[in-house]
Amino acid sequence: MSNERTERLVNLVLCLLSSRRFQTATKIARTVPGYEHDPEDKRAHEAFQRKFERDKAELRRIGIPLQSGADAFADAEPGYRIARGDFELPQIEFTDAEAAAVAAAARLWRQPELQSGSAGALRKLRAAGIDVDTHAETGPVKTLPGAEAALSPLLEAVASRRSVAFDYLGTRDETAQKRRLQPWGCAAWKGRWYVAGHDLDRDAQRVFRLSRITGKVRLTGPEDAYTIPEDVDVLAFASEAEQHQPSIRARLLVRPRAAWGVRRRADQIGPRRADGDEVCFSYTETTDTARWLASFGPDVIVLEPPELVKETIACLQHLAEEDDR
């Protein structure tokens, strides 16, 4: 959406919120910037009407409760208004556990375009009297490259109904394959992000794990190019895709009385050694598992399989490079 149209829509919302009376199209054309025209000019007035109809449809599409009607003792011409009570959000109240979840989620957004949004959301929660700072961990959080870079353009594509193109390395692919998708939505399942949509090349529904997208996600084609099915459940698609992933066994060496998160996930602990305990568990995604294991630092040493060893070392090297900056 262009900046000009965005500004016009904001001005239109402010106009319709400013009075309890219905605002006629004639009055809106006189008062809202972006609608100025000569009403005596037939072509200019028809262009205004088309523009106004598109803007009303857009407000309703994004969920703004636009009402239409006429005042009994005023203009006979029908008008429009937005009831402030329907437009404003109710008082937000979170339990301590919910506030902790919000604080933790805000720390996941590391892309600059997403970070500003999460910071703004936290400010609004604090202004409403909700304490989220006390639930967040202190100190800087180290981040690793991954699915987050693909999430922002995919969310933008879903909102604008635009197709996307990206390179994808599937479990059976030796090299990344080009894919074209009409995305329906994104969802996280067991710590992994997925996007579901209509695969244009295969003409079928498909689910993709964001961590397997290589390179940039490119938005292609016009806005409103497709319609998202009403009964889509992206989270169900993601969980189903996860169930079909083949499992791999990992064997680690964990320092004594350390890395309790790894120990909780283990289905086998032992034999015990002087320098720690051998721990085994099953996993499906090498890259995500390596990032998780790297977060434990020297408390965990990956012994096998070789691909998990290699990926974990790469993650640790990336963290070391961040510390040097």
C-alpha positions as CSV (number, residue, x, y, z in Angstrom):
1,M,0.0,0.0,0.0
2,S,1.4,3.4,-1.0
3,N,2.2,6.0,1.7
4,E,-0.4,8.4,0.1
5,R,-3.2,5.9,0.5
6,T,-2.1,4.9,4.0
7,E,-2.2,8.6,5.0
8,R,-5.6,9.0,3.4
9,L,-7.1,6.0,5.2
10,V,-5.7,7.3,8.6
11,N,-7.3,10.6,7.9
12,L,-10.6,9.0,7.0
13,V,-10.7,6.9,10.2
14,L,-10.0,10.1,12.3
15,C,-12.8,11.9,10.5
16,L,-15.3,9.1,11.1
17,L,-14.3,8.8,14.7
18,S,-14.5,12.5,15.4
19,S,-18.3,12.7,15.5
20,R,-21.3,10.6,16.5
21,R,-23.2,11.8,13.5
22,F,-23.0,10.1,10.1
23,Q,-20.5,11.8,7.8
24,T,-21.8,12.1,4.2
25,A,-19.5,11.4,1.2
26,T,-19.9,15.1,0.3
27,K,-18.6,16.3,3.6
28,I,-15.8,13.7,3.6
29,A,-14.7,14.9,0.2
30,R,-14.5,18.5,1.6
31,T,-12.7,17.6,4.9
32,V,-10.4,14.6,4.4
33,P,-7.1,15.3,2.6
34,G,-6.7,13.1,-0.5
35,Y,-10.3,13.4,-1.6
36,E,-10.2,16.9,-2.9
37,H,-11.9,17.4,-6.3
38,D,-14.3,19.6,-8.1
39,P,-17.8,18.1,-7.6
40,E,-19.0,19.9,-10.8
41,D,-16.4,17.9,-12.8
42,K,-18.2,14.7,-13.6
43,R,-15.0,12.7,-14.3
44,A,-13.3,14.0,-11.2
45,H,-16.4,13.2,-9.1
46,E,-16.6,9.6,-10.5
47,A,-12.9,9.1,-9.7
48,F,-13.5,10.2,-6.1
49,Q,-16.4,7.8,-5.8
50,R,-14.4,4.9,-7.0
51,K,-11.5,5.8,-4.7
52,F,-13.9,6.2,-1.7
53,E,-15.5,2.8,-2.4
54,R,-12.1,1.1,-2.5
55,D,-11.1,2.8,0.8
56,K,-14.3,1.8,2.6
57,A,-13.8,-1.8,1.4
58,E,-10.2,-1.7,2.7
59,L,-11.3,-0.5,6.2
60,R,-13.8,-3.2,6.4
61,R,-11.3,-5.8,5.2
62,I,-8.8,-4.9,8.0
63,G,-11.6,-5.2,10.6
64,I,-12.5,-1.5,11.3
65,P,-16.3,-1.4,12.2
66,L,-17.5,1.0,9.6
67,Q,-21.2,1.9,10.0
68,S,-23.5,3.4,7.4
69,G,-26.8,5.2,7.9
70,A,-28.4,8.7,8.0
71,D,-29.3,11.1,10.8
72,A,-33.0,11.5,11.2
73,F,-33.0,15.3,11.5
74,A,-30.0,16.1,9.2
75,D,-28.9,15.2,5.7
76,A,-31.0,12.8,3.6
77,E,-27.8,11.6,2.0
78,P,-26.5,8.5,3.7
79,G,-23.3,8.8,5.7
80,Y,-20.7,6.8,7.6
81,R,-19.2,6.7,11.0
82,I,-17.1,4.5,13.3
83,A,-18.4,3.9,16.8
84,R,-15.6,4.6,19.2
85,G,-16.7,1.9,21.6
86,D,-16.4,-0.7,18.8
87,F,-13.1,0.6,17.6
88,E,-11.2,0.9,20.8
89,L,-9.6,-2.2,22.4
90,P,-10.9,-3.3,25.8
91,Q,-8.7,-3.1,28.9
92,I,-5.8,-5.6,28.6
93,E,-5.2,-7.8,31.7
94,F,-2.6,-10.5,31.8
95,T,-1.7,-13.0,34.5
96,D,2.0,-13.2,35.5
97,A,2.4,-16.3,33.3
98,E,0.9,-14.5,30.3
99,A,3.0,-11.4,30.8
100,A,6.1,-13.6,31.0
101,A,5.1,-15.2,27.7
102,V,4.7,-11.7,26.1
103,A,8.1,-10.6,27.3
104,A,9.7,-13.8,26.1
105,A,8.0,-13.5,22.7
106,A,9.2,-9.9,22.3
107,R,12.8,-11.0,22.7
108,L,12.4,-13.3,19.6
109,W,12.0,-10.5,17.1
110,R,15.6,-9.5,16.1
111,Q,15.0,-8.3,12.6
112,P,15.0,-4.4,12.7
113,E,11.6,-4.1,11.0
114,L,10.1,-6.5,13.6
115,Q,12.0,-5.2,16.6
116,S,10.4,-1.8,16.4
117,G,7.0,-3.3,16.4
118,S,7.7,-5.5,19.5
119,A,9.2,-2.5,21.3
120,G,6.1,-0.5,20.6
121,A,3.8,-3.3,21.9
122,L,5.8,-3.5,25.1
123,R,5.5,0.2,25.6
124,K,1.7,0.0,25.3
125,L,1.5,-2.9,27.8
126,R,3.6,-0.9,30.3
127,A,1.4,2.1,29.8
128,A,-1.6,-0.1,30.6
129,G,0.0,-0.9,33.9
130,I,1.3,-4.4,32.9
131,D,4.8,-5.1,34.2
132,V,6.6,-7.1,31.5
133,D,10.2,-6.1,32.4
134,T,10.4,-8.2,35.5
135,H,9.6,-11.3,33.5
136,A,12.3,-10.8,30.9
137,E,15.8,-12.1,31.2
138,T,18.5,-9.6,31.8
139,G,21.5,-9.1,29.6
140,P,21.9,-9.2,25.8
141,V,20.4,-12.2,23.9
142,K,22.7,-13.8,21.3
143,T,20.9,-14.5,18.1
144,L,21.7,-16.8,15.2
145,P,20.6,-16.4,11.5
146,G,17.7,-18.6,10.6
147,A,14.0,-18.5,10.0
148,E,13.4,-15.0,11.2
149,A,14.8,-13.4,8.1
150,A,12.1,-15.2,6.0
151,L,9.3,-14.4,8.5
152,S,9.0,-10.7,7.9
153,P,8.5,-10.8,4.1
154,L,6.2,-13.8,4.4
155,L,3.9,-12.0,6.9
156,E,3.9,-9.0,4.5
157,A,2.9,-11.3,1.6
158,V,0.0,-12.8,3.6
159,A,-1.3,-9.4,4.6
160,S,-1.1,-8.1,1.0
161,R,-2.1,-11.4,-0.7
162,R,1.0,-11.4,-2.8
163,S,2.8,-14.4,-4.2
164,V,6.4,-15.1,-3.1
165,A,9.4,-16.9,-4.5
166,F,12.3,-18.5,-2.6
167,D,14.9,-21.2,-2.8
168,Y,14.1,-24.2,-0.6
169,L,16.3,-27.1,0.6
170,G,14.0,-30.0,1.3
171,T,15.0,-33.1,3.2
172,R,15.5,-35.0,0.0
173,D,17.1,-32.2,-2.0
174,E,20.8,-32.1,-2.7
175,T,20.6,-28.4,-3.8
176,A,18.0,-25.7,-3.1
177,Q,15.0,-25.7,-5.4
178,K,13.1,-22.6,-6.6
179,R,9.6,-22.5,-5.2
180,R,6.6,-20.1,-5.9
181,L,3.9,-19.9,-3.3
182,Q,0.7,-18.1,-2.5
183,P,1.1,-18.0,1.3
184,W,-1.9,-18.4,3.6
185,G,-0.3,-17.9,6.9
186,C,2.7,-18.6,9.2
187,A,2.7,-20.6,12.5
188,A,5.2,-21.9,15.0
189,W,5.2,-25.5,16.1
190,K,7.6,-26.9,18.7
191,G,10.0,-23.9,18.2
192,R,10.0,-24.1,14.4
193,W,8.3,-21.6,12.0
194,Y,6.3,-22.9,9.0
195,V,4.4,-21.2,6.2
196,A,1.5,-22.9,4.4
197,G,0.0,-22.0,1.1
198,H,-0.7,-22.9,-2.5
199,D,2.3,-24.1,-4.4
200,L,2.0,-22.5,-7.8
201,D,4.4,-24.9,-9.5
202,R,2.8,-28.1,-8.1
203,D,-0.8,-26.7,-8.0
204,A,-1.3,-28.1,-4.5
205,Q,-1.3,-27.2,-0.9
206,R,2.2,-27.2,0.7
207,V,3.9,-26.5,4.0
208,F,7.5,-25.2,4.2
209,R,9.8,-24.9,7.2
210,L,11.3,-21.4,7.3
211,S,14.7,-22.6,8.5
212,R,15.1,-24.5,5.2
213,I,14.6,-21.4,3.1
214,T,17.9,-20.3,1.7
215,G,18.5,-16.7,0.6
216,K,15.8,-14.0,0.5
217,V,12.1,-14.4,0.2
218,R,11.0,-12.3,-2.8
219,L,7.5,-10.8,-3.1
220,T,6.2,-11.1,-6.7
221,G,3.1,-10.0,-8.5
222,P,0.3,-7.6,-7.6
223,E,-1.6,-7.2,-4.3
224,D,-4.8,-9.1,-3.7
225,A,-3.8,-11.7,-6.3
226,Y,-5.5,-14.6,-4.4
227,T,-8.0,-15.4,-1.7
228,I,-7.1,-17.3,1.5
229,P,-9.5,-20.2,2.1
230,E,-11.7,-19.6,5.1
231,D,-11.1,-23.0,6.8
232,V,-7.2,-22.8,6.7
233,D,-5.5,-24.0,9.9
234,V,-1.8,-23.3,9.4
235,L,-0.9,-24.7,12.9
236,A,-2.5,-28.0,12.0
237,F,-0.6,-28.1,8.8
238,A,2.7,-27.4,10.7
239,S,2.0,-30.1,13.3
240,E,1.2,-32.7,10.6
241,A,4.3,-31.8,8.6
242,E,6.4,-32.3,11.8
243,Q,5.0,-35.8,12.4
244,H,6.2,-36.9,9.0
245,Q,9.8,-35.9,9.6
246,P,12.3,-38.8,10.0
247,S,14.0,-38.9,13.4
248,I,17.8,-38.8,13.9
249,R,19.7,-39.9,17.0
250,A,22.1,-37.5,18.8
251,R,24.8,-38.5,21.3
252,L,26.2,-35.8,23.5
253,L,28.6,-35.3,26.4
254,V,27.1,-33.1,29.1
255,R,29.0,-31.7,32.0
256,P,28.0,-32.9,35.5
257,R,25.1,-30.9,37.0
258,A,24.8,-28.7,33.9
259,A,22.5,-28.3,30.8
260,W,19.4,-29.4,32.5
261,G,17.3,-28.5,29.4
262,V,19.2,-31.1,27.4
263,R,18.9,-33.7,30.2
264,R,15.1,-33.2,30.3
265,R,14.9,-33.9,26.6
266,A,17.1,-37.0,26.8
267,D,15.6,-40.5,26.6
268,Q,18.9,-42.1,27.6
269,I,21.5,-40.9,30.1
270,G,24.7,-42.8,30.6
271,P,27.3,-44.2,30.8
272,R,28.7,-41.7,33.2
273,R,32.3,-40.5,32.6
274,A,34.8,-38.4,34.5
275,D,34.2,-35.4,32.3
276,G,30.4,-35.7,32.2
277,D,27.4,-37.9,31.2
278,E,26.6,-39.3,27.8
279,V,23.1,-38.2,26.7
280,C,21.0,-39.4,23.8
281,F,17.8,-38.1,22.2
282,S,16.0,-38.1,18.9
283,Y,15.5,-35.0,16.7
284,T,14.3,-34.1,13.2
285,E,15.9,-30.8,12.2
286,T,19.7,-30.5,12.3
287,T,20.0,-26.8,12.0
288,D,17.5,-25.9,14.7
289,T,18.9,-28.6,17.0
290,A,22.4,-27.3,16.5
291,R,21.4,-23.8,17.4
292,W,19.7,-25.0,20.6
293,L,22.7,-27.1,21.6
294,A,25.1,-24.2,20.9
295,S,23.2,-22.0,23.3
296,F,24.5,-24.2,26.2
297,G,28.1,-23.3,25.3
298,P,30.9,-25.5,26.8
299,D,28.4,-27.5,28.9
300,V,27.5,-29.6,25.9
301,I,29.8,-31.4,23.4
302,V,28.1,-33.1,20.4
303,L,29.6,-36.5,19.7
304,E,27.4,-37.7,16.8
305,P,26.0,-37.7,14.2
306,P,28.7,-35.9,12.1
307,E,26.3,-33.4,10.5
308,L,25.1,-32.2,13.9
309,V,28.7,-31.9,15.1
310,K,29.5,-29.7,12.1
311,E,26.4,-27.5,12.3
312,T,26.9,-27.0,16.1
313,I,30.5,-25.9,15.6
314,A,29.3,-23.4,12.9
315,C,26.8,-21.9,15.3
316,L,29.4,-21.6,18.1
317,Q,31.7,-19.8,15.6
318,H,29.0,-17.4,14.7
319,L,28.4,-16.6,18.4
320,A,32.1,-16.1,18.9
321,E,32.2,-13.6,16.0
322,E,29.3,-11.7,17.5
323,D,31.2,-11.4,20.8
324,D,34.2,-9.9,18.9
325,R,32.1,-7.2,17.2
